[in-house]
Amino acid sequence: MPPFNNPSRGDVHVNRPLGNISVAFAQEEEGFIADDAFPVVPVLKRSDRYFLYERGEFNRDEMTKRAPGTESAGGTYNIDNTPSYLCESFAFHRDIPDEIRDNADEPLNLDRDATEYLTTKFLIRKEKLWAATFFATTIWTNEDTGVSGTPSAGEFQRWDEAASTPIEDIRAARTSTKLSGGLRPNKLVVGAQTYDSLLDHPDIVGRLDRGQTSGPAIANKDAMAAIFELDQILIMDAIENTALEGATESNAFIGGKHALLLYAAPSPGIMTATAGYTFSWTGRFGASALSSRIKRFRMEHLESDRVEIDAAFDHKLVSADLGYFFLTAVN
């Protein structure tokens, strides 16, 4: 006989209305970029293999003249099917005691509040794993370190210093990435403090101010992306409270003070080059496109209703040649 405090399988089910609330809440949280930087690949299996091909095979000049009645020159390219993904499962819950629900003016709002609380926990975990996978040193083929004053090889002057040259740095990095990976980057991911410094940089403001006849030159993501010749700039504006429960709140930006220039395919595909993917296990019953599920079930021994979120995903580096990392871009 199972312990009395364990809900049976029939008591546990995916709550679709709460799941919809969770997805809507997640989509409104613009400070989290983990699902926007790279293509999200929905997968039916928790783990499997995916394909990589040698980009260099496509960029070699091998086409030749053909004499009448002869075969054309031909070639092939190798496909590597050894890379694999594994969508690890993560979960968190919040209990709503009967006393709290009975005393609430709008009892159903407690479920909504719990869902948004759990979704925030999910987004923080996913964002931190994204940062650890992509937004750190020694990951990408191309990397420069920000310094104060005159830079040496492998360095750049930090972008919050007036004499720095972020436009030239980004342009040079795009060219280097084109040579190493075959494609020019189309996105820039920046920490919140890095973005703030770029907004006020005299070179960027000066580019926007040219030809201005009235009013101030206003820098924003779209204007900055146009200057850098990019499709999109993503700002890692999410924060994490690093203090223990009960201690004084201590918030820090998850993205730190770095920047990552990258090429991301518009959509996933077998023959599509990209710097990274996020594999999202949607094959489970009730899983959203983000891989998350919200469950609500009774914990009678606690005289409480439990609202639980679980998710299974895998951030995967696909091509280290298609990224350029700027470590400590500002002071």
C-alpha positions as CSV (number, residue, x, y, z in Angstrom):
1,M,0.0,0.0,0.0
2,P,1.5,3.4,-1.0
3,P,2.2,6.0,1.7
4,F,-0.9,8.1,2.5
5,N,1.0,11.3,1.7
6,N,1.7,10.5,-1.9
7,P,-0.9,11.6,-4.5
8,S,-1.9,8.9,-6.9
9,R,-1.2,9.1,-10.6
10,G,-4.9,9.8,-11.2
11,D,-4.8,12.8,-8.8
12,V,-1.9,14.4,-10.6
13,H,-2.7,16.0,-13.9
14,V,-1.5,18.9,-16.2
15,N,-3.6,22.0,-15.6
16,R,-4.0,23.6,-19.0
17,P,-5.5,26.9,-17.9
18,L,-2.6,27.5,-15.5
19,G,-0.2,26.3,-18.2
20,N,-1.6,29.0,-20.5
21,I,-1.1,31.6,-17.8
22,S,2.5,30.4,-17.4
23,V,3.3,30.6,-21.1
24,A,1.7,34.0,-21.4
25,F,3.6,35.3,-18.4
26,A,6.9,33.9,-19.7
27,Q,6.4,35.5,-23.1
28,E,5.9,38.9,-21.4
29,E,9.1,38.8,-19.5
30,E,11.4,40.5,-22.0
31,G,14.5,40.5,-19.7
32,F,14.9,36.7,-20.3
33,I,16.5,35.9,-23.6
34,A,17.2,32.1,-23.4
35,D,14.4,31.3,-25.8
36,D,15.1,34.2,-28.2
37,A,18.9,33.9,-28.9
38,F,18.9,30.6,-30.8
39,P,16.2,28.5,-32.6
40,V,14.1,26.4,-30.2
41,V,13.9,22.8,-31.5
42,P,10.8,21.0,-30.2
43,V,11.6,17.3,-29.8
44,L,9.5,14.3,-29.1
45,K,12.2,12.3,-27.4
46,R,14.1,13.3,-24.3
47,S,17.4,12.4,-25.9
48,D,18.5,11.8,-29.4
49,R,21.2,12.6,-32.0
50,Y,21.3,15.5,-34.4
51,F,23.3,16.2,-37.6
52,L,26.2,18.5,-38.3
53,Y,27.9,19.1,-41.6
54,E,31.3,20.5,-42.5
55,R,30.7,24.1,-43.5
56,G,34.1,24.3,-45.3
57,E,32.9,21.7,-47.9
58,F,30.4,24.3,-49.1
59,N,32.9,27.1,-49.6
60,R,35.5,25.3,-51.7
61,D,35.8,26.3,-55.4
62,E,35.5,22.9,-57.2
63,M,33.3,23.6,-60.2
64,T,35.2,23.1,-63.5
65,K,34.6,23.4,-67.2
66,R,32.9,20.4,-68.8
67,A,33.8,19.2,-72.3
68,P,30.9,18.0,-74.6
69,G,29.8,14.4,-73.8
70,T,31.6,14.2,-70.5
71,E,30.5,14.0,-66.9
72,S,30.4,17.1,-64.7
73,A,32.7,17.4,-61.8
74,G,31.1,16.3,-58.6
75,G,31.6,16.4,-54.9
76,T,30.0,15.5,-51.5
77,Y,30.1,16.7,-47.9
78,N,30.4,14.7,-44.7
79,I,27.6,14.6,-42.2
80,D,28.4,14.0,-38.5
81,N,25.5,12.2,-36.7
82,T,27.4,11.7,-33.4
83,P,26.3,14.9,-31.6
84,S,23.5,14.4,-29.2
85,Y,21.2,16.3,-26.8
86,L,19.7,15.3,-23.5
87,C,16.8,17.3,-22.1
88,E,17.3,17.3,-18.3
89,S,14.2,17.7,-16.2
90,F,13.8,20.5,-13.7
91,A,10.9,21.0,-11.3
92,F,9.7,23.3,-8.5
93,H,6.4,23.6,-6.5
94,R,4.5,25.9,-4.3
95,D,1.9,24.7,-1.8
96,I,-1.3,26.7,-1.0
97,P,-2.6,25.8,2.5
98,D,-6.4,25.6,2.9
99,E,-6.3,28.3,5.6
100,I,-4.8,30.7,3.1
101,R,-7.2,29.8,0.4
102,D,-10.2,30.0,2.7
103,N,-9.2,33.5,3.8
104,A,-8.5,34.9,0.4
105,D,-10.9,37.3,-1.2
106,E,-10.3,35.8,-4.7
107,P,-9.2,32.1,-4.0
108,L,-8.5,31.4,-7.7
109,N,-6.0,34.3,-7.8
110,L,-3.8,32.2,-5.5
111,D,-3.3,29.7,-8.3
112,R,-2.4,32.4,-10.8
113,D,0.0,34.0,-8.3
114,A,1.6,30.6,-7.7
115,T,1.9,29.9,-11.4
116,E,3.6,33.2,-12.1
117,Y,6.0,32.6,-9.1
118,L,6.9,29.2,-10.4
119,T,7.3,30.5,-14.0
120,T,9.8,33.1,-12.7
121,K,11.8,30.3,-11.0
122,F,11.7,28.4,-14.3
123,L,12.9,31.4,-16.3
124,I,15.7,32.1,-13.9
125,R,17.0,28.5,-14.0
126,K,16.8,28.4,-17.8
127,E,18.5,31.8,-18.2
128,K,21.4,30.8,-15.8
129,L,21.9,27.6,-17.8
130,W,21.9,29.5,-21.0
131,A,24.5,31.9,-19.6
132,A,26.7,29.0,-18.4
133,T,26.5,27.3,-21.8
134,F,27.0,30.3,-24.1
135,F,27.8,33.5,-22.2
136,A,31.1,32.7,-20.6
137,T,34.8,32.5,-21.4
138,T,36.6,29.7,-23.2
139,I,33.5,28.6,-25.1
140,W,33.8,30.4,-28.4
141,T,36.6,30.2,-31.0
142,N,36.8,34.0,-31.1
143,E,37.1,35.9,-27.8
144,D,38.5,39.2,-26.7
145,T,38.9,40.6,-23.1
146,G,37.9,44.1,-22.2
147,V,40.6,46.3,-20.6
148,S,41.0,49.8,-19.4
149,G,43.2,51.9,-21.6
150,T,45.2,50.8,-24.6
151,P,44.4,47.2,-25.6
152,S,46.9,44.5,-26.7
153,A,46.3,41.5,-28.9
154,G,43.2,39.6,-27.9
155,E,41.9,42.7,-26.0
156,F,39.6,45.7,-26.6
157,Q,39.1,48.9,-24.7
158,R,36.0,48.6,-22.5
159,W,33.0,50.3,-24.0
160,D,32.2,52.5,-21.1
161,E,35.4,54.4,-21.7
162,A,35.1,57.4,-24.0
163,A,38.1,56.5,-26.2
164,S,36.8,53.0,-26.9
165,T,35.5,51.9,-30.3
166,P,32.5,49.6,-30.0
167,I,31.4,50.1,-33.6
168,E,34.8,49.1,-35.0
169,D,35.1,46.3,-32.5
170,I,31.8,44.8,-33.6
171,R,32.6,45.2,-37.3
172,A,35.9,43.5,-37.0
173,A,34.4,40.7,-35.0
174,R,31.7,40.1,-37.6
175,T,34.4,39.8,-40.3
176,S,36.5,37.4,-38.1
177,T,33.4,35.3,-37.5
178,K,32.7,35.2,-41.2
179,L,36.2,33.9,-41.9
180,S,36.1,31.3,-39.1
181,G,32.5,30.1,-39.4
182,G,31.4,31.0,-43.0
183,L,28.6,33.3,-41.9
184,R,28.3,36.9,-40.6
185,P,26.7,37.2,-37.1
186,N,23.1,38.5,-37.1
187,K,22.5,39.0,-33.3
188,L,24.2,40.6,-30.4
189,V,23.5,39.5,-26.8
190,V,24.6,42.0,-24.2
191,G,24.4,42.3,-20.4
192,A,22.1,45.0,-19.1
193,Q,25.1,47.2,-17.9
194,T,26.9,46.7,-21.2
195,Y,23.8,47.9,-23.1
196,D,23.5,51.0,-20.8
197,S,27.0,52.0,-21.6
198,L,26.5,51.5,-25.4
199,L,23.4,53.7,-25.3
200,D,25.5,56.6,-24.1
201,H,28.6,56.0,-26.1
202,P,29.6,59.1,-28.0
203,D,30.3,57.1,-31.2
204,I,26.9,55.6,-31.3
205,V,25.1,58.8,-30.3
206,G,27.2,60.6,-32.9
207,R,26.1,58.3,-35.7
208,L,22.4,58.8,-34.7
209,D,22.8,62.6,-34.5
210,R,24.1,63.1,-38.0
211,G,21.7,65.1,-40.0
212,Q,19.5,65.7,-37.0
213,T,17.7,69.0,-37.3
214,S,15.6,69.1,-34.1
215,G,15.3,67.1,-30.9
216,P,17.8,64.8,-29.3
217,A,19.3,61.7,-30.9
218,I,17.7,58.7,-29.2
219,A,19.6,55.4,-29.1
220,N,17.6,52.2,-28.7
221,K,18.0,48.5,-29.6
222,D,16.7,48.9,-33.1
223,A,18.8,52.0,-33.9
224,M,21.9,50.3,-32.4
225,A,21.3,47.1,-34.4
226,A,21.2,49.1,-37.6
227,I,24.5,50.7,-36.8
228,F,26.1,47.3,-36.1
229,E,24.4,45.8,-39.2
230,L,22.6,43.2,-37.1
231,D,19.0,41.8,-37.2
232,Q,18.6,42.0,-33.4
233,I,20.1,43.0,-30.1
234,L,19.0,41.0,-27.0
235,I,19.5,42.4,-23.5
236,M,20.0,40.1,-20.6
237,D,18.0,42.2,-18.2
238,A,17.0,39.4,-15.8
239,I,18.3,39.5,-12.2
240,E,18.8,36.8,-9.6
241,N,18.7,37.3,-5.8
242,T,21.8,35.5,-4.7
243,A,21.1,35.8,-1.0
244,L,19.8,32.9,1.1
245,E,16.2,32.8,2.2
246,G,15.7,35.3,5.1
247,A,18.9,37.2,4.4
248,T,19.1,40.7,3.0
249,E,18.2,40.8,-0.7
250,S,21.3,40.8,-3.0
251,N,20.4,41.1,-6.7
252,A,22.8,40.7,-9.6
253,F,22.3,40.6,-13.4
254,I,22.4,37.0,-14.7
255,G,24.2,38.2,-17.8
256,G,27.0,40.1,-16.1
257,K,28.9,42.7,-18.1
258,H,29.7,40.7,-21.3
259,A,28.6,40.7,-24.9
260,L,28.2,37.9,-27.4
261,L,28.1,38.3,-31.2
262,L,26.5,35.3,-32.9
263,Y,24.9,33.8,-35.9
264,A,21.5,32.2,-35.2
265,A,19.6,30.5,-38.0
266,P,16.1,31.9,-38.5
267,S,14.7,28.4,-37.9
268,P,16.1,25.0,-37.1
269,G,17.0,22.6,-39.9
270,I,19.2,19.6,-40.7
271,M,21.2,21.6,-43.3
272,T,21.2,24.9,-41.4
273,A,24.2,26.4,-39.8
274,T,23.8,28.0,-36.4
275,A,25.9,28.8,-33.4
276,G,23.5,27.1,-31.0
277,Y,20.1,25.4,-30.4
278,T,17.8,25.0,-27.4
279,F,16.2,21.5,-27.5
280,S,12.8,21.6,-25.9
281,W,11.1,18.3,-24.9
282,T,7.6,18.8,-26.0
283,G,6.8,15.0,-26.4
284,R,5.5,14.8,-22.8
285,F,1.7,15.1,-22.3
286,G,0.7,18.7,-21.8
287,A,4.1,20.2,-22.5
288,S,4.2,23.7,-23.9
289,A,6.5,24.9,-26.7
290,L,8.8,26.0,-23.9
291,S,8.8,22.4,-22.6
292,S,7.1,23.5,-19.4
293,R,4.0,22.0,-17.7
294,I,1.9,23.2,-14.8
295,K,0.3,20.6,-12.5
296,R,-2.1,21.2,-9.7
297,F,-2.9,18.4,-7.2
298,R,-4.0,17.7,-3.6
299,M,-1.5,17.2,-0.8
300,E,-4.0,16.0,1.8
301,H,-1.5,15.3,4.5
302,L,-0.5,19.0,4.3
303,E,-4.1,20.2,3.9
304,S,-2.8,22.1,0.9
305,D,-3.1,22.3,-2.9
306,R,0.2,21.9,-4.7
307,V,1.0,23.8,-7.9
308,E,4.1,22.5,-9.6
309,I,6.1,23.4,-12.7
310,D,8.4,21.0,-14.5
311,A,10.4,21.4,-17.7
312,A,13.0,19.5,-19.8
313,F,15.3,21.2,-22.2
314,D,19.0,21.3,-23.3
315,H,21.0,24.4,-24.4
316,K,23.5,23.1,-27.0
317,L,26.5,24.7,-28.5
318,V,26.5,23.7,-32.2
319,S,29.3,25.7,-33.8
320,A,31.9,27.6,-31.7
321,D,33.1,29.3,-34.9
322,L,29.9,31.2,-35.2
323,G,30.2,33.2,-32.1
324,Y,32.5,36.1,-30.9
325,F,32.6,36.7,-27.1
326,F,33.5,40.0,-25.5
327,L,34.5,39.3,-21.9
328,T,34.0,42.1,-19.4
329,A,32.8,44.6,-22.0
330,V,32.4,47.4,-19.4
331,N,34.0,48.3,-16.0
